[in-house]
């Protein structure tokens, strides 16, 4: 598929915008020592599933993975580095939040009927992964050309 300058510009802009959203969320959660317990204990849909992650023995791991996951996904998207690795984790996180906010058929409140921003972010990340967003003014394109990666069958799929 041939990409125009406009296509590349939109891919870059979406990558930066979604990346910033994750990066800011992770930074804020780390700096404020945020805990997911309140959120997880008030989930409406699949409450028993989500409440498990708020159990005292599990919560420190949940908090660590959530905070640093947001931060690392954000860094990956902003810098265009290892999008094929971080993308699926970002999608999983957004789909998890989507279902956590669901009060069928509404998502979070009556203004969101079936769809909310978590689902939109997940679809945008799918688009970014499918269109090799890390190659559009990102580090994936540069790293892929390095001889260490170009001739290594294990590393090559991470950046292509």
N, C-alpha and C positions, 0 to 999 in steps of 0.2 A: 504494500500500500504506500503510495506516495504522499508525503506530508508537505503541506504548504507552510509558509512562514506563519500564517494565521493558526494552523493546526499546532505547530510547535509552540507558538506563543500561548495558546490555550492550555496545552499540556503542561507547560512550565508554570503558568499561573495557577492552575488547579493543584499542581504538586506543592507549590509554595504555600498556598492558602490552607490546604488540608494539613500540610506538614506543620504550619504555624499553629493551627488549632490543637494538634496533638502535643507539640512542643510546649506551648503555653500551659496546657492542662497538666502535663507532667511536671513542669517547673513549679507551678503553683502548688500542686499536691505535695511535692517534696519539701518546698520551703515552708509550707503551712503545717506540715506533719499531718496531713489529711488522712482520715481513716474511712474506709468504705463501709464500715459497720452500719451506720445509719441508713445509707442507701440500700444495702443488701437486706436489712431487716424490714424494710417497708415496701419491698417489691410485691406487686399484686399477682402477676402471672408467674407460675412456676416458683412460688414462694419457698417451698421446701427445698428445691434445688439450690436456689440462691442463698437461703439461710445457712446452708452447709458451709459456704465460704465465709460466713460471718462468725462461725463457731470460734471460741477463744483459742483453740489449738491451731486453727487454720488461718485466722485473720491476719497474723503478721506476714504470712506468705502471700495472701491475697493482696494486702496493702503494698507490699514490695513489688509484686508483679504488675499491679495496676499502675503505680507511680512510675516505675522505671520503664514499663512497657510503653506508656504514653510518651515519655521523654525520648526513648530510643526510636520509636516509630516516627516521631516528629523530626528528629535529627536525620533519620534515613531519608525521609521525604524532602526535607528542606535542602539537603546536600545532594540528593539524587544518588544515594549510595545504598546498594543492596536492596533495591525496591522489590525484587522478586522474593526476598526473604521477609522483609518487614510488612509488605502488602497483605499477605494472608493473615498475619496477626492483627493488623489494623481492621481488616474486614471482620474477623472473628470478634474482636472487641466491640465494633459497632453493632453487629447483629445481636450480640449478648445484651448490650444496652437497649437495643430496640425491643427485644422480648421482655426485658426487665421492666420497661415502662408501659407495657401493653395492658390495657383494660378493655379487652375485645369488644367492639371493633375499633376502639379509640386507642391512641398511643399517647400516653401521659395526660392528655386532657381532651375535651370535646372539640377542640379546634383542629386536631390531627386525626383524621379518619383514615385508617390503614397505614398512612405514611407519615414519618417524621424525619427530622434531619439526620438521625443515625442511619436510617436506611439510605438516604441520599449520599451520605459520606461513604458508606460501604460500596455503593455503585460507582462512585467517583474513583475510589481506590481500585476497584476491578478494572475500570477504564485505564487508569494509570499503569497498572501492571501489564495489561494487554498491549498497551502502546509503548512499552519500554521507556517509561518516563525518565528513568535515570540516565538515559542517553541524550535527553534534550537538555543541554546545558547543565549536566550533572556529572557526578563522579563515576557512575557506572560505565559510561562510554570511554572515559580516560583509563580506568582500571582494566577494562576488558582488553585494551590494546597493549597492555604491559606483557612482556614475553612470559613472565611467570604465570599469568592467567591464560594467555592466548594458547599456550601449549600444554595446559594442565586440564585434563578431562574432569577432574573433581571440582576445580574452582570455576571453570568456564560457565557452567549453568547458573551460578549465583549472580553473574553480572550480565548475561545476555538477555 
